[in-house]
Amino acid sequence: MKKTTKIIVIVIVTLLILLVIDTIQAKVFNNGIVIKITEEYNGGTLTKLDKGVLVDTYFCSNGAKKTIFKWENYTCPSSETAEENNSNKQNEIKWEEITEDGINEELLLQNINVDILNQIGSELQTLVDEAYAEERANPEIIVTEGWARILEYDRFKRVVDIGVPAMKPLYLIIYKSSNRGVYEYLCAYALYQISGYDFFWSTTDEFMEKFNEQILKEKQN
């Protein structure tokens, strides 16, 4: 192979790797994409759209930000809809366990539905085990589909579909766990989706900190 051809191949492979990394970080952490074309909008619920190769990031007028694959559909909610959703969530569950002085662990344990806790633990731990087995059998899937693929799997969706009753069990799992791996991250992401909150986070610890801040803020209002 000629030197020029080798250089071209190296450049192409490097660009592909950067594209995959950019896509994964944007999708998993709901970040903006780096390789993009930006379109600005005036009026309506959408203020800006970052168009990437595989994903797009929507910036909504109500402050929400959402990164989705190009083959998915998304419409920015109106400010009224977002406020109504958050209000409904707030009315559905009370977080007496989260206080300015810390977490009332005894009260949290009292308010846990054990059956739902076991269901969540079984679904998500099995999901993690299946994902690792899938990657061992087909290592290329990490590059072609990325880690975020498991957020679209049925086991994860079944946990999210439990809705509000799953929130405190999910919180307890994260709170009591001494690890911060994929399992705990899945619990955090499920809790984030069910809560309807909109804040940036990248690690499980950061999620817990901001989730607690959000709860305490709502209590003051």
N, C-alpha and C positions, 0 to 999 in steps of 0.2 A: 504494500500500500504506500502510495506516495505521501510525502510529508504534508502536502497541501490537503490531501484527502483526510489524513489523520486529524489535522487541525479542525477541519470542518465537522468531522464526526464528534470531536471533543466539545466543540462549541454547541452543537445541536443537543448532545446529551446533557451538557451543563444547563442549557436553557430549559430542557424538559424537567430536570430535577428541580430547578428553581420554580418552575410553574407548578409542579406537584406540591412542593413545600408551601408555596404561597396559597394554593387552593386549600390545603389541609388546615393551615393556621387560620385562614379566614372562616372556613366552615365550622371547625370545631369550637373556636373561641368567639365566633361571631364578630371577628375583626374585619376591618376594611382590607381590600386587596391592594397589592403593590403594583402588579402588572395590570393596567386598567386604562379605560377611556371614560372620562367623567362627563356626564350630562347634567346641567343645572336646570331646575324647573322653578317657575314663579307661579305661586298660587296652587291650590289643591292640597292634597295630603302628602304628596311626594315633593321633596325639596331638591334632592340630588340622587343620581344613580351612577354608581361605579360599575362599569361593564368589564368583566374579566374574560378569560378564555373559557373557563368552565363554570365560574360562579359570578353572580352579580350581588352588589351590596346596595340595599335600599336605605335611604336616609329620609325619615318621615317628618312631617311638620310637627308632630306631637313629641319629637325627641327620640322616637324609637329607631333602632337600626337592625336590619335583618339581612343576613347573607344566605343566599339560597343557590342551588344548582340551576343552571339555565333552563333545564327541562321542568322545573317546578314553577308553580304559580304563586304570586304573592301580591297582595294589595295593602297599602298602608292604611291602618285604621284611622278614623277621625279622632280628634281630641276628645270629643264627647263619648265615643265608643270606648276608648282606652280608660277614661275616668270611670265610666259605668262598670267596666269589667273589674277594675281594681276595687271599686266600691263593693261589688258583689262578692269578691274574694274575701274582703275584709269582714263582711257580714256573715260569711259562712264558717269562719274559723277564728277562734280567739287564742292568742299566744300568751297566756298568763305565765307560762314557764320562762319566757324571756324577759328579764328585768334589767334595770340599770346596774344592778349589783351582780349580774351574771345569770347563769342558767339554774333554775330550780329543777335539779335532776329528779328528785323524788316525785314532784308533781308531773313532770314529763313522763315518767314511767307509769304513773297512774292513768294517764290519759292516752295510752297507747293501745290500739287494737292489735292484740297478739296475732290473730289470724292473718290480718293484712300485713303485719310485720314479717311473718313467716313466708307469706306469698311473695312479697317484694324480694326478700333475701334469696328465695329459691329461684325466681325468675332472673334476677340480675347476676347472681353467681353462676348460674347455668349459662347465661348469655356470655359472660366473660370467658368461661371455660370453652365454650363452643367457638368463640372468636379466636382464641389462641390455637385451638385445634385446626381451625380453618387456615390460619396463617402458617402453621407448620406444614400442612398439606399443600398449600399454595402460597409460598412467600411473596410472589408477585402481586398478590392482592393488596398488600400494604401500599404499594406504589400506585397500582391501577385504581383502587377504590378508597384507600386510606382508612384510618382508624374511625373516622366519622360515619362509616357505613353502618356500624352497629346501632347507631341512633335511629336507623330506619327499620331495624329488625322487629319482628312481631313481639318478642319478649319485652323489649324496652317499651314499645307502644302500649302493651297491656298494663304495664306499671303506670304509665302516664294516664291511661284511660280510667284508672281507679279514681283519679281526681282528688278532691280535697281530703277524703279519708286517708290518703296515702302520705299526706304532708308531714305529719308528726312522726310516723314510723321512719320515713326517709331521713328526717332531721336527726332522729335518735341514732340511726345507723352511722351517720357521718360523725355525730358528736361523740359517740362511744368508741369509734374505731381509732386504733393507734396507727393505722396505715393511711396513706394518701395515694392509692393506686387507681387503676381503671374502675374498679368496683365502686369506690367512694365517689369518683368523678361522675359516674353514671347516676348515682343517687342524687348528687348535687344538681346535675343537669335536669333530671326528672322533676325535682323539687322546684327548680327555676321555671320550668315550663308550666307546671301546675299553678304556681303562685301568680303568674301573669305579670311579675315584676319586670322592669326594664333597667338593668344596670350592667356595666361592663365588669367581667371577672374572667380570670384565666386559670386560677388554681382553686382547689377545693377549699383551702383555708381562706382565700380571698372571698370566695362565695359566702362562706359562713359569716365572715365579718360584715359583709355588706347586707346579707339577709337580716342579720340581727339589727343592724342600723336601720333598715327599712321598717322592721316591726316596731322598734322603739319610736321611730319618727311618727308612725301612724297612731301610736298610743297617745302621743302628745297633741294630735290634731282633734 
